[in-house]
Amino acid sequence: MLSTGGGPAPVIDLNCDMGEGMDTDAAIFPFISSANIACGAHAGDETIMRRTVELAVRHGVAIGAHPSYPDREHFGRVDLLGDPAPATGLALLEDSLNEQLVALAAVCRDIGVRLHHVKPHGALYNRAARDGVVSGVIARVVAAFDPALLFYGLSGSGMAPAAATAGLNFVSEVFADRTYRPDGSLTPRSEPGALIENSPAAVAQALKMVREGRVTVAGSPEEIALRAGTVCLHGDGAHAVEFARLIHDALIAAGMRITAPV
């Protein structure tokens, strides 16, 4: 168990991808401290963004943008860039990211709140984690839009140095409902065992990452080190509400205070 030595409780952020058209969003908000809201490229629209921002305000949850490749057909889970990424593709990506941030920020401004962070979605997130050029584009767009925004990204990935180069504060993200490869990347969704769909396993993984800074590699007894600044669960998961409640309660029981990073 964690020992606080009588001082303030250790803190952790619990985030969830929201505004993607799921009917469970409202039930998840009481258990999280930050929300990554789809900006219309892979899911969502102005009406859904407004409804989701209002839910975040009602529950005191920090509001983040969840930009994606502009690909609603595949829910943003197909990499649209070649390898290496062409200059034209990167320019189009930059324009799309800026449009997405503008769209969500406009909703926030109308409601009277501000954006707190940015977390890329799906295939764009995975590409940025391994491709410094792409993560650099994202970080530069975010910094140009608002340098006070936090950049949420995969723990131990190339997203951290990209954020630092752009002058952004980086928040290392770990996943309660995804499995890991030996290099610290997430197991691709196309492979068996990529998703954790068992509540005790998701809770155990979240606690291990937060308390020990380690995670067990999928299909192996091997463990790898990581830094946990925020724990993610996916709002479109089949057990999202259950996972949110159980992970929230387990973190509290372990002596943690759940709050968004500053």
Secondary structure, DSSP 8 states (H G I E B T S, - for coil): ----TTS---EEEEEEEE-SS-TTHHHHGGG-SEEEEE-SSSS--HHHHHHHHHHHHHHT-EEEEE---S-TTTTT-S--S-SS--HHHHHHHHHHHHHHHHHHHHHHHHHT----EE---HHHHHHHHH-HHHHHHHHHHHHHH-TTSEEEEETTSTHHHHHHHTT--EEEEEESSB-B-TTS-B--TTSTT-B---HHHHHHHHHHHHHHSEEE-TTSS-EEE---SEEEEETTSTTHHHHHHHHHHHHHHTT-EE----
